[in-house]
């Protein structure tokens, strides 16, 4: 009988993850953040990113959080940076300060206006007019790795998906090294987008952004503001669980596991997690993906208790 296997079960596919945090606003939130960092750091993520508030409102807190990561951890932080409400000179000074602090990775974004999502973006008269301009400016200052955003369902302000892919290409032409997608819940959305991006001649890595659903109502509201679709089946899975925290956590873990393992089966090996500064769900997903605390990934056939040797994906296809 012909044996088949899933890539997510064969134990041979190296998985790389990156994790996004946001800078804390209060002392209590800072404790939560650093507790999460302490929990996730031993998984040795490829990098961790720290966000930047609308209108540059968290610039100082972002810088302080990233600088502390450099000083006190072995993590490789990536600082978010936007074009909003600042001159080129001011932004260049921030970029230089990151270089001086030992940061070598920046996530370059156009950014949302201080009024928030839904309000028109107006470039600062003396600032960078677009993300592509910002990427080029960062590259002029230092040999940074630069990540940019990508939108499988197009940016809310883009005229079409094709126009949005053109904007991504401009960022790549300016020097972007990789892109991180807006979160999505239907994997086919990401896979179709990836096909279109590759067809447009864009070859940089496009990391899928994964949002583990800690709270469905909050996630759905976030999705509406960012233009991400919320499928009916996802709403159905969380229906009636508003006051049932324990069951909601179990469902959240199952939903996230289903999404990432399906992507592994589609050949995806890199994941970017929007942690919301919470570690437990991200840690559990990473465990399912085979990541362990500061240890090499153990081939499935070497794990105590395993009785069936896994079939390599390539061998299964050749059978």
Secondary structure as the mmCIF struct_conf table of DSSP 4:
data_model
#
loop_
_struct_conf.conf_type_id
_struct_conf.id
_struct_conf.beg_label_comp_id
_struct_conf.beg_label_asym_id
_struct_conf.beg_label_seq_id
_struct_conf.end_label_comp_id
_struct_conf.end_label_asym_id
_struct_conf.end_label_seq_id
HELX_RH_3T_P HELX_RH_3T_P1 UNK A 7 UNK A 9
BEND BEND1 UNK A 10 UNK A 11
STRN STRN1 UNK A 16 UNK A 21
BEND BEND2 UNK A 25 UNK A 26
HELX_RH_AL_P HELX_RH_AL_P1 UNK A 27 UNK A 41
TURN_TY1_P TURN_TY1_P1 UNK A 42 UNK A 43
BEND BEND3 UNK A 46 UNK A 46
STRN STRN2 UNK A 47 UNK A 50
HELX_RH_3T_P HELX_RH_3T_P2 UNK A 54 UNK A 56
TURN_TY1_P TURN_TY1_P2 UNK A 57 UNK A 58
HELX_RH_AL_P HELX_RH_AL_P2 UNK A 59 UNK A 72
BEND BEND4 UNK A 74 UNK A 74
STRN STRN3 UNK A 77 UNK A 82
TURN_TY1_P TURN_TY1_P3 UNK A 84 UNK A 85
HELX_RH_AL_P HELX_RH_AL_P3 UNK A 88 UNK A 100
TURN_TY1_P TURN_TY1_P4 UNK A 101 UNK A 102
STRN STRN4 UNK A 105 UNK A 109
TURN_TY1_P TURN_TY1_P5 UNK A 114 UNK A 115
TURN_TY1_P TURN_TY1_P6 UNK A 117 UNK A 118
BEND BEND5 UNK A 119 UNK A 119
HELX_LH_PP_P HELX_LH_PP_P1 UNK A 120 UNK A 121
TURN_TY1_P TURN_TY1_P7 UNK A 125 UNK A 126
BEND BEND6 UNK A 127 UNK A 127
BEND BEND7 UNK A 130 UNK A 130
HELX_RH_AL_P HELX_RH_AL_P4 UNK A 131 UNK A 141
BEND BEND8 UNK A 142 UNK A 142
STRN STRN5 UNK A 145 UNK A 150
TURN_TY1_P TURN_TY1_P8 UNK A 152 UNK A 153
TURN_TY1_P TURN_TY1_P9 UNK A 156 UNK A 157
BEND BEND9 UNK A 159 UNK A 159
HELX_RH_AL_P HELX_RH_AL_P5 UNK A 161 UNK A 173
TURN_TY1_P TURN_TY1_P10 UNK A 174 UNK A 175
STRN STRN6 UNK A 178 UNK A 181
HELX_LH_PP_P HELX_LH_PP_P2 UNK A 182 UNK A 183
BEND BEND10 UNK A 185 UNK A 185
HELX_RH_AL_P HELX_RH_AL_P6 UNK A 187 UNK A 199
TURN_TY1_P TURN_TY1_P11 UNK A 200 UNK A 201
BEND BEND11 UNK A 204 UNK A 204
STRN STRN7 UNK A 205 UNK A 210
BEND BEND12 UNK A 214 UNK A 215
HELX_RH_AL_P HELX_RH_AL_P7 UNK A 216 UNK A 226
TURN_TY1_P TURN_TY1_P12 UNK A 227 UNK A 227
HELX_RH_AL_P HELX_RH_AL_P8 UNK A 232 UNK A 238
TURN_TY1_P TURN_TY1_P13 UNK A 239 UNK A 240
TURN_TY1_P TURN_TY1_P14 UNK A 242 UNK A 243
HELX_RH_AL_P HELX_RH_AL_P9 UNK A 245 UNK A 265
TURN_TY1_P TURN_TY1_P15 UNK A 266 UNK A 267
STRN STRN8 UNK A 270 UNK A 274
TURN_TY1_P TURN_TY1_P16 UNK A 276 UNK A 277
HELX_RH_AL_P HELX_RH_AL_P10 UNK A 280 UNK A 288
TURN_TY1_P TURN_TY1_P17 UNK A 289 UNK A 290
TURN_TY1_P TURN_TY1_P18 UNK A 293 UNK A 294
BEND BEND13 UNK A 295 UNK A 295
HELX_LH_PP_P HELX_LH_PP_P3 UNK A 296 UNK A 299
HELX_RH_3T_P HELX_RH_3T_P3 UNK A 300 UNK A 302
BEND BEND14 UNK A 303 UNK A 303
TURN_TY1_P TURN_TY1_P19 UNK A 304 UNK A 305
BEND BEND15 UNK A 308 UNK A 308
HELX_LH_PP_P HELX_LH_PP_P4 UNK A 309 UNK A 312
HELX_RH_AL_P HELX_RH_AL_P11 UNK A 313 UNK A 318
#
